[in-house]
Amino acid sequence: MKHIGYFTHSDCMIHDMGPMHPESPMRLQAIDIQLQADGLMLDLTPFEALPAEHEWIERAHPHDYVHKIEQIGHDAINGDLIPVDGDTAMGPGSLRAALLAAGAGCQAVDRVMAGDIQRAFCATRPPGHHAEKSLAMGFCLFNNIAVAALHAIEQHGLSRVAIIDFDVHNGNGTVDIFKDDERVMVCSSFQHPFYPNRHFDTPGEHLILTPINAGSDGTVFRSKVEKDFLPALDAFKPELVLISAGFDAHTKDPLGELNFVEDDYRWITTLINDVANRHSQSRIVSILEGGYHLGALGRSVCAHIEMMLND
């Protein structure tokens, strides 16, 4: 059984964009409840997430952008919900949660690289993969996975980091940040055409962008990933594998139109395990992205973590 760290913080629950918003604090509660019910929490090493340093975030985002998000966060302290884009807003706890979400990935990278744990899952929010260099969107403020990847490179001297993103939406922000940085390979599968309709065809040998038609099930997903991701990852030989772990391609999810089930998340996790075992000394850090049907989210995260544990 692999030694896996579980990084979270109760303050990630205080980011609240309103009672009808799908990116709800209840998402983290649903994950916790299912992990407890399945007995998996007993196999994880808990870590309380720490907030990111400004220096870490500014590796992925310009100073002016970070300052803008901080200013909106401070303005929202009094209880106002302030729109950042059409579907993203900040309230009293949003800045604190965003700093914790960005910091948890870096903290997990540090622990994995030190050998304290072999793998990690970050149960944090808000998600991050839609946040571009200078643009918040799609429920995302800071690009947590990009911050973690650049932390691995700058703090630990890595030269090849892979990001694997199986969220139903393309990780446009991650592509935007790394489109000119070949130290990071981005492998993203996503429903297409679909939100955000940005950076879905950005050129680059280190950008493996795999569109999937609406209505497709896991059979299509598995075939495309084996064809597109595996040869590229084996040629790249990543020293660390990061996962943008979105579970909104699940057939029950209200925001997507793909038909994945829990076994598909077991399959992709096993494939990622194999890549990490071949190339990165088994080192994996997985960071929560989407997933908006609470029951499906909890079950899918458990399937994902179970495979990381029992590899």
C-alpha positions, 0 to 999 in steps of 0.5 A: 500500500502506498503512503498517501497524504491528504491535504485539506483545511476547513477554511476551504469551506468558507468560500461560498458563491451563493446557495444555488452555485454548483461549486459549493462548500458541500463538495468537500463535505461529500468527499469527507463523508464518503472517505469515512464511510468507505474506511479510506480515511484511516489509510491516509496521512492528514495534513492541514493545508497552509496558505501559499506564499505570494512568491509561489503564486506569482510564478504562475500569475503576474503580480498585478493580477494577484494584487487584483484578486487580493483587493477584491478579496479584501473588499468582500470581507464585509460580507458582499459577494463581488463578481469576478467574472460571469460565474465566479465571485468572491465573498468574505472567505474566498481569498483565504480559501484560494490561498489555501488551495494554491498552497496545498499543492505546493505543500504536497509537492514538498512532502512528496519530493522529501520522501515523507509520502509517496503520493498526495490528494488535495481536497481543496477549493476553489478549483484552479485549472480555468484560471489563466495567467491574468484571467479568473474564470470558471469558478477559478481564481488562482491556477493551483496545479500550475502553481504546484508545477512551477513550485516543483521546478523552481524549488526542487530543480525538476526539469520535466513535470506532467499535468494530467487533466481529466475534468469534463472541461478543458484546462484552458488556464493551465494551457495558457500558463504553459503554452510556451514552457516545455518543461511542463507537459499538459495532457487534457481530455475534455468534452468538445465543443464545450465551455470554456472554448479557449485554448482547446487547439493551442499548438505545442508538442508538450500540449496533448489536447484530447477532445471528446464528443458529448454523449461519449462514455468511458470506452471512448475516453480510454481509447483516446487516452491510450492513443494520445497520452501514453506515447507522449508521457513515455517520451517525455519521462516526467519526474513528477506527475500532477493530476487536475482531478475533475470528476464532472465527466461523470454521467450523473454530473449536472454540468457535463454531457459525458457518461463516465462512471467510477470504474473509469476513474479507477482506470485512469488512475491506474494508468497514471500510477503506471506512468509514475512508476515507470518515470517519476519514482511513483510520485503523484500529487492530485488536486481537486478540480470539478465534480458537482453531483455530490454523491458521484463526486464522493464515490469518484474521489474514493475510487481515485484515492483507492487506486492511488493507495493500492497500486 
